[in-house]
Amino acid sequence: MEGLIQLIIGAFVVASELALLAAGFGLIFYVTQTFHFVHGAVFLAGGYGAVVASNWLGIPVVFSLLLGVLTAVLFGVCTERFLYRPFRRIGATHLAIFIVSLGALIILESVYEIIFGAEASVISNNFKTRIYTRGLIVFTNIDCLAVGLALFACLAVIFYLHYSPTGRLIRAVANNPELAETFGIESSRFFLLAFAIGSGMAGLAGCIHIIRGGLSPLMGAEAVLFGAIIAFLSGIGKIGGAALGAFLLAVCMNLGIWKLPGQWQHTIAFGVLFLVMILKPEGVFAGRKS
Amino acid sequence: MKGKKGLGKCLIVLLSVLVIVTVGLWVVAGTAEAKSAYKEYAFGIALPLSGPFGEYGKPQSECVLMGVEDVNKMGGVNGVPLKAIVEDTKSNPKDGVTAMIKLVDMYKVPFVVTTTSSITKAQQPIAVDRKVVLTNLGAWGPDMANRPNLYSSCVIAPYVLKAASWDLFNKLGVRKAAYIATNDPAGVDVVEVVAPIWEKWGGKVVAKEYFQGGASDFTPQLTRIKAANPDVILTPIHGTAVGFFVKQVRDMGIKVPVMTTYFSAANYKVAGESSDGLLICCEYLDKNNPSPITQDWYPRATKMFGREPYYHEANGYDLSRFVLVEAIKESEKMGGDFYTGENLKNAIVKIRTFDSVFGSKLIIGEDQTAIKPIAIFEMKGGSKKLLRLAPPPEK
């Protein structure tokens, strides 16, 4: 029984990163209809931004993480402004932009590898790990921080999107960009805003990953893959749904291997995705279209 | 009449001179052609310079190239320099095959250095088909043994993990073992070979866990291992994953001894204090060995990397500096167009024992893999301390 509880605790920790990745990916896709593979590179930018601030510039860890998130925001905004927008302007299809994004991710992973090396990078002045034990159940202060940060970020974004005037405008652009334009809402501005918020979330996920262990250049592809899976199975644009979806997927993956061999984890994730796509293609938490 | 005779003599002399000059030119040209065919001995390096194994593929490649540089500084092999052509296998079999095909078909090299079990397995049929020698410095899956045209300068995993298990069973006296490995031949097959041996000795294997290559989160597998309550955890994992694994073991509150077969400085950066007490079982590269080869190489390699070299890097140096050189020399004795894969293969089989930076000789056994001393180390304060030598691997 304690093993089962431990797996659920583990699922919470894993879900903290996945929720941020999925919510960020989902928000960008919801607003801009861009399948943003570079989200994986933005995730890495968050972690590596913190590494540069901490290890190279000697900035304290808390501020390094903040700089990591800001790096990711800048990275995401630049991707929209200088990569996707020029392609949209020349009338590139979603498929063309999808391929451009995939290519950019592959290039960027190599660039990270050249700069930071293939091995895992860590923050040299990371928080000291404290281990809390309750019987056979174990968790660390870093685990608690990861879950807390993810929860706070998701709630903050939900609140912003639903209760702030700008948030409402972002949703309006997402629902119907042409109609929004007729009301004088410049959709490209809100595209940039969606990229900024989504990238900030991915950057925070990168920061959480680096304080939990370390980051290596090839982790970007898996990050965006899981982010996309959860975003689609939760329902695109549902931040709360993404957080819940991340937790449910992490629980399925962890509990699945309680009885199945450990190497089946990825198979379970894709199995869940297939099942949801067949039974509820619009996503588990997607409501009716208004 | 006399005039005609004189003309005839002149013609004979002229023709003779012409024949001599022609034959002479043909001989000279032939010799020149033979020499130009071997103005250098080109061979291939197909190592993972990027991807998850790039962490150790790059320094391995540098060590193979260091061997080439040393050979060429000494005037090459009987006056002919070595030339290495480097290709990146990108840590995956698909690109490994592309690299191999490029080396053997485009550059026509008869000798290739590689590593990583899945990549080596994919390249080996090409080596057989194109009749070239494939040498392996670090791929250690059990199926690296007895493969045509494949020769390893590393000890393969079943011997290392068996030595590790033997040490834990007899020196630490532990009985309940948990094995965890990647879900690939270098992981699953090794565990499936060693776990029954542990049980044959009277021990119990309480957990066998596998995970996808490239994973960095082992908490689900470790939860299951923890629930199985082992006395010791043994893992043959390599690369970046080891640091994450060691850290997560201790973060999960698991206090039993852990033995790995690899632990690098990069792993220490990730694992930090969690690595204190970690046991490592691997090939024994003894820096204090009085052998002039070791004493010459070890400080230079340490200076080149800014850290102490690892055994698999030393394996790479051994391949270019000793195995290839001796194989060429032996092959040359056969005469003719001697720099071919078939000749090099026959030469390696004939020689079998080569000099090595390990101090002891590198012996390529009957199963075409290396026989070398294996040692047990313990991590303390970020450095590896030698505990003892493990019993020599049984072939």
HADDOCK unambig.tbl for C-alpha pairs under 7 A between the chains (distance, minus, plus):
assign (segid A and resid 3 and name CA) (segid B and resid 223 and name CA) 6.22 0.50 0.50
assign (segid A and resid 3 and name CA) (segid B and resid 227 and name CA) 6.13 0.50 0.50
assign (segid A and resid 6 and name CA) (segid B and resid 223 and name CA) 6.81 0.50 0.50
assign (segid A and resid 7 and name CA) (segid B and resid 220 and name CA) 6.20 0.50 0.50
assign (segid A and resid 7 and name CA) (segid B and resid 223 and name CA) 6.74 0.50 0.50
assign (segid A and resid 10 and name CA) (segid B and resid 219 and name CA) 6.70 0.50 0.50
assign (segid A and resid 118 and name CA) (segid B and resid 50 and name CA) 6.58 0.50 0.50
assign (segid A and resid 118 and name CA) (segid B and resid 51 and name CA) 6.59 0.50 0.50
assign (segid A and resid 118 and name CA) (segid B and resid 52 and name CA) 6.60 0.50 0.50
assign (segid A and resid 118 and name CA) (segid B and resid 54 and name CA) 5.53 0.50 0.50
assign (segid A and resid 118 and name CA) (segid B and resid 55 and name CA) 5.07 0.50 0.50
assign (segid A and resid 119 and name CA) (segid B and resid 55 and name CA) 5.09 0.50 0.50
assign (segid A and resid 119 and name CA) (segid B and resid 240 and name CA) 5.84 0.50 0.50
assign (segid A and resid 119 and name CA) (segid B and resid 266 and name CA) 6.37 0.50 0.50
assign (segid A and resid 120 and name CA) (segid B and resid 240 and name CA) 6.19 0.50 0.50
assign (segid A and resid 120 and name CA) (segid B and resid 266 and name CA) 6.94 0.50 0.50
assign (segid A and resid 122 and name CA) (segid B and resid 269 and name CA) 6.79 0.50 0.50
assign (segid A and resid 122 and name CA) (segid B and resid 270 and name CA) 6.14 0.50 0.50
assign (segid A and resid 131 and name CA) (segid B and resid 251 and name CA) 6.42 0.50 0.50
assign (segid A and resid 138 and name CA) (segid B and resid 252 and name CA) 5.74 0.50 0.50
assign (segid A and resid 138 and name CA) (segid B and resid 253 and name CA) 6.39 0.50 0.50
assign (segid A and resid 139 and name CA) (segid B and resid 252 and name CA) 6.90 0.50 0.50
assign (segid A and resid 140 and name CA) (segid B and resid 251 and name CA) 6.92 0.50 0.50
assign (segid A and resid 213 and name CA) (segid B and resid 244 and name CA) 6.30 0.50 0.50
assign (segid A and resid 213 and name CA) (segid B and resid 270 and name CA) 6.18 0.50 0.50
assign (segid A and resid 214 and name CA) (segid B and resid 270 and name CA) 6.22 0.50 0.50
assign (segid A and resid 218 and name CA) (segid B and resid 51 and name CA) 6.80 0.50 0.50
assign (segid A and resid 254 and name CA) (segid B and resid 220 and name CA) 5.80 0.50 0.50
assign (segid A and resid 261 and name CA) (segid B and resid 209 and name CA) 6.86 0.50 0.50
assign (segid A and resid 261 and name CA) (segid B and resid 210 and name CA) 6.94 0.50 0.50
assign (segid A and resid 262 and name CA) (segid B and resid 209 and name CA) 6.13 0.50 0.50
assign (segid A and resid 262 and name CA) (segid B and resid 210 and name CA) 5.38 0.50 0.50
assign (segid A and resid 262 and name CA) (segid B and resid 211 and name CA) 5.45 0.50 0.50
assign (segid A and resid 262 and name CA) (segid B and resid 221 and name CA) 6.13 0.50 0.50
assign (segid A and resid 263 and name CA) (segid B and resid 183 and name CA) 6.30 0.50 0.50
assign (segid A and resid 263 and name CA) (segid B and resid 210 and name CA) 5.43 0.50 0.50
assign (segid A and resid 263 and name CA) (segid B and resid 211 and name CA) 4.33 0.50 0.50
assign (segid A and resid 263 and name CA) (segid B and resid 212 and name CA) 5.41 0.50 0.50
